[in-house]
Amino acid sequence: MAKQKQPLTGKALIKEVCRRIRVARSYWDAHNNAACRRERDRALALYNTLTKEQKEQIPQVLRVWLRYRSEKYFGAHRTPPKSKRNSK
């Protein structure tokens, strides 16, 4: 995917946050934890740039999923993922 020259704003930013959360959810359903973590981090970074009014425009189901997965499975209290190369 090509890098964007201008940062997203307004409706495009909200749409991109929703898209990234949905992608992370699909990776989660497929048990692809590394890809889910990467997409969730990207979605969360964009989500944190939104204003309160913009956050309310994101469907509640997506907001709840992002918050729940962020805290329970990917929070600071969890053991960080190991590298596949160093595990041997």
Number of C-alpha atoms within 10 A of each C-alpha: 3 4 6 7 6 6 8 13 12 10 11 11 17 19 14 16 25 20 15 22 23 18 17 26 20 14 19 17 11 11 11 13 15 13 16 22 19 14 20 26 18 15 21 18 12 17 22 11 12 16 10 9 8 14 16 12 13 15 10 11 8 17 18 11 15 20 13 13 16 16 13 11 13 17 12 10 9 10 9 9 10 8 8 7 6 6 6 5
